Amino acid sequence: HIRRYPIAQVPTEAADIEKWCEQMWSEKEPMLERFYEDKQFPGPQQRPNPYHTALCLLAALYWAVFIPGCIYGVYACRAVRLWFFVCSALCAYFTHTSGLESLELKAWNIRGPPKPKD
């Protein structure tokens, strides 16, 4: 259960913030007590998304096929092995150096800043 408050309702002074937080706490406690008793929060209940389970199963199926497919590709195909090796080497290089950002900065310094358009 989430409730949003407009920023105009949130106090800015320290004493007012303390009072506001205490008021929010006192409103939260009865809701928690009801939740522990009834296992639901007050107010309208959200219905579960009917596609959630199907999407989770589809994602699990994707990864169940993709990962073994990648492993098979590394062992069965020379081009996949080369691609895997190059990606692993680049990842290791960028991890132990200052990263891809350093290459971008070097390229920027070589070319210089863009000229403003009139």
N, C-alpha and C positions, 0 to 999 in steps of 0.2 A: 504494500500500500504506500503510495507516494503522493504527497501533496505539495504543490508548488505555490510559492508566495511571490507576488510582485515585489520587485526591489524597493518600490516606494513604501511597502509595508514593513520592511526590515529596518529596525532602528540603527542609527549611526553612533549614538553616544554609548559609552561603556556601561553605564548604569541601566540605560534602557535596553541594551542588548541582553544584559543579565536577566532583567525581568521578562523579556520576551522569550528567552531560552527556558526559563523556569515555567512559563505559561505553556510553551510547546511540550515540555516534559510532562506537565500535569495532564495535558490532553492525550499524550501518548500512552501513559500508564493504563487508563481504562481500556484503550484499544488493545493493548497487549494482553491484559487479563481476559478480555473476551476471546482473543485469538487462542489463548491457551485452553480455554474452556470449549469453544465451538469450532476451533480450527479454521476460522475465517475472520477477516476484518470487516468492520461495518462498512456499509455503502454498497454500491453496485459491484457485483462480482464479475470478473473477466472470464469469459468462456475460453477454454483451451483452443488453440489454433488447430483445426483438423489436419492441416498439412504438415504440422511440426513432426509427427512421427514418420510420415512418409519421407520428408526431407532428410531426417536423421538416418533413416535406412538407406536412402539413396547416397548420402555422403559416405556411410560406412561401406557400401558396395563399391563406390568409386575408389576409396583408399585400399580396399581389399584387392582390387584388380590392379590399381596403379603401382603400388609398391612392389608386388611380385613381378609385374611387367617391367619395371625399371631394373630390378635385379637380374631378370632374365636378359634384358637388353644389354646390360653391362657385360655379361658373360658370353652372349651369343653374337653380338654385332660389334665390329671393330670401330665403326663410326660413333656408336653410343659410348664405347669405352673412351675414345678420344675426347668426345664432348664432356663426359664425366670428369676426366682428368683435367681438362682445361678449366672447367668451372670450379673444381676443387682447388686447383692451384691459384686461380684468381681470388677465390674466397680466402684462402690461407694468406695470400699476399696482402689483401686489403685489410684483413683482420690484424696483422702484425705491423702494418704501416699506419699512416694517418688516414687511410681510407680513400674512397673514391673522391671525396671532397677535395683532397689535395691535388688530384689530377685536374679537376675542374678549375681550381684556383690557378694552377700553373697555366692551363689553357687560356684562362681569362687574362692573366698577366702578359702572356705572349701576344695576344691580339689587342689588348688594351680595351678600355671601356668604349661602348658604342657612342657614336657621334649623335648629338641631339638633332632631331629633325625640326626644321623650321616651318 
